[in-house]
Every structure is written in structure tokens, then in C-alpha cells.
Amino acid sequence: MGEDLGTRLLSKHKRAVGREFAGYPGPYVLFEYAPQGPSSRLRFCGSALDGLVARSNIQSLLKQPLNFVDLIRGFLKNATDSKRTFEPFSRCRVPCRFAFFANPLHGAPGVEKLFRELVLPSFLFAYPMTLHPIWFNGKFVPHEEAKVHVLTHALHYGSSVFEGIRCYDTDAGPGVFRLREHMRRMVESARIHRMDIPYSIDELVEAALETVRESGMRECYIRPLSFRGEGPMGVNPLNNPVETVIAVWEWGKYLGPEALSEGVDVHVSSWNRMAPNTFPALAKAGGNYLNASLAKMDAVLNGYVEGIMLSYDGHVGEGSGENLFLVRDGKILTTPLALSILPGITRDTVITIAEERGYEIVETRIPREALYIADELFFTGTAAEVTPIRTVDKHRIGSGRRGPVTEELQEAFFDVVKKGNDPHGWLSFVNRTFNEVAEVN
């Protein structure tokens, strides 16, 4: 059974890619396996198991391949003792992230019940995770060598700006969606925070494309980040160097594999968006996301996928990482930028697509209770794409699943990013030269 199990695990990885492990409603074990020649490393990442608490990284030298069942047995035996190691295991010879899930419908099982459930193939998933090189201040470095000092200013004060970008495997070849707009926003975010990124928008665009090419992936998530590095400590960051990195990884459906068709369950968060003239909401800055993290944790711990934050004056704002749209009587409403929401690039895309199809877009203050009587609601964002909302605070929205307007806009969006039908020139194709990309954009 164990020998076949390893094969079945690897064959199922596509169904697990992008699953948000921390938000998964059932018990799980998560760890990474990184082969390093004759010596390989196993790093325990976390768990949510009944009675098992693991707080530190557990490493083990893996010298001979064993099966996955032996690994699970070793984990269950040793997980409560951070000083003990796993038994040697694994038939894999590529870096992987594995997540073992018990059936959430069965509740939080004890160890014996968990073991019985984990060895059932229907409850096992593997998430292969190749550790791709990272573009770091103009050159590529191995994933494990992309490090910063503990006194890096951004670690203490949140002084960073970043972007989330997707590369899609379109019918016309791998293409990065609205790359130039993302890099422009990052440069402008840095300008708001008086950070001088030492690269032009053109150079950042080319660096992102080169990072994707270096990875060999046809579809991935791209994370450019500029941050204030090691230097004088204190609130004043002006004398700290500005460093820039670009990383890529696999990331599937941010809000879950069925979210695009079935919709997600959300609540109105107890945390609000910041008021104008407190934090600059037009900047996509790392420090701003402490607000978003509070809303996200609040949602997950209360059994929801996401939270909708209200504005400082009690009107509808946005999700923790998404903009929000409301459909009512054929009109599409969305929150204005003046209420301290991020000017989302996918938001702008959907507005353009909707207007081309004859929909009236109304940017206006939206009262909370309007969420409950909407015909349709949906999130937009690079990670979330176009995701319908089926309930808010347990109020069913419309039919309780994706509505016709959301579906139409979804199809139009994916016609661009999946099929490559791109009349606006939104895609920067990875395998074109820099000059060709510049001409397209």
C-alpha cells in the first residue's frame, strides 16, 4: 500500500496547489522536503492536530527512501517532542511541500483516528514546491541564500512595498498579466514612502520576466518587493538602503479550489480600514497589511474564508486582500478610492470589461446592509481573480452561488488570461524579448 501511496500522492498534487493550509477547516500536518545530494532535509512547518503542538523546525537527514506511511508513523510518534527527529523517508527527489489532511467532516480526531484517516488516499495531498532562484538586487541567488539581516529596517517597522502578480499559461504562451501596471504601482508606492528604488519600471518588468524564465514555470505567482534594509535603527528610515527582490512560486486558487464556481462564505470584519490621512492607502506597503492580517485572522478563526472590512465611517470597504463589487438591479457598485481602499489592478480590469459589455459602474458609498440584499457580490484581486461571494454573515446572496453577471465577467477575464485573447495588450509574454514586450505595453 505504501509504495502505491507515494505515486498516488504525487499524481494528486495539482488538486492541492494553492490550498490555503492555515485556513483549512480540518486537521493537517505541513512540512517541506528539500533534497540536497546524498543528504536531504525535512523541515516541519506546522500542524493543527488534536493534542499535538509543534513550535520549532524539526530537521532530519534522509539517507534512504521509505514510504509515506512510515513518514506519517514517524510524525505521529515524534511530533510532540521537538528534540526528536523523523524516521528517514520519501521516494521524492525534488523539493516538495506536503500537507496531510484529515477529513474535516470527522471533526478533530485523536492520534489513532487521525492515522487511520491519513493513510486513506482520498485524504492525502502533496504540493510539490520547487525552490526557484530569486532575483536579489540585480542578480539571481539560490532560494536558500536569499537572506537579510535581523536588523533589517522593514522587519521592525514595516517599511516595504510590494506587488502580487500572476503569470498565466495562456494558449498564446506564458504571459504575465498587467506587469507594467503592477511595477508602476510599486514604484509609485515607494515614492509615496520616500523610497528610491534603484531600478526603472522597464528594468523591473524585464527582471520579472527573467525570473519567470529562470524558474522554467509556465504559470506562477510573482512577488516583487522593495524594502529598507540594514542600517541605522529607529523610526527614521532615510539612511537605510533600499533593496529589491523578485520571487516566484506556484499558487493556485487563493480562496479555495471551488471558490470560482461555488462562491465563498465571508463575514463583516470587526476591524475597519484606516481613515484617510493616517496610512496612505494608495500605496501597497507592507505595514498596511497588518490591518489586513487582523481581518483575515478574524475571519478564519470564526469559520469564514474572508472578511469584509468597513471604512472609517462605517461604509463597505474591501476584503483583506481583495476589492469588492456589488450587483443590484443590473448595476455594478463598488467602493470609491477615497474610502482608503487599494486601487486594485484587477478591479480596474473588471471595470473596463464590464463597461465594454454595457454595464453601468457606480463608485459610491455602500452601506453594510446593502451587502445582505445584493443580487450578487464578488471579490477581485490578483490572487482572488474574480471570486463570487455566496454568503455574508450567513445571509445568502442571490441564489447562493455564482450569479450571471459575475460569471460573464469571469469568463471575459479568463478569456484574456487563459486563452490569450488580449485586445488591451494586458499580457507581457515571457518568451518575447524586452523590446517586443515594451512594444506590446
Buried (B, 14 or more C-beta within 10 A) or exposed (E): EBEEBBEBBBEBBEEBBBBBBEBBEBBBBBBBBBBEEEEBBBBBBBBBBBEBEBEEBBBBEBEEBBBBBBBBBBBBEBBEEBEEBBBBBBBBEEBBBBBBBBBEEEEBBEBEBBBEBBBEEEBBBBBBBBBBBBBBEEEBBEBEEBEBEEEBBBBBBBBBBBBBBBBBBBEEBBBBBBBBBBBBBBBBBBEEBEBEBEBEBBBBBBBBBBBBEBBEBBBBBBBBBBBBBBBEEEEEBEEBBBBBBBBBBBBBBBBBBEBBEBBBBBBBBEBBBBEBEEBBBBBBBBBBBEBBEBBBBBBBEEEBBBBBBBBBEEBBBBBBBBBBBBBBEEBBBBBBBEBBBBBBBBBBBBBBBBEEEEBEBEBBBBEBEBBBEBBBBBBBBBBBBBBBBBBBEEEEBBEEBBBEBBBBBBEBBBBBBBEBBBEEEBBBBBEBEBEEBBEBB
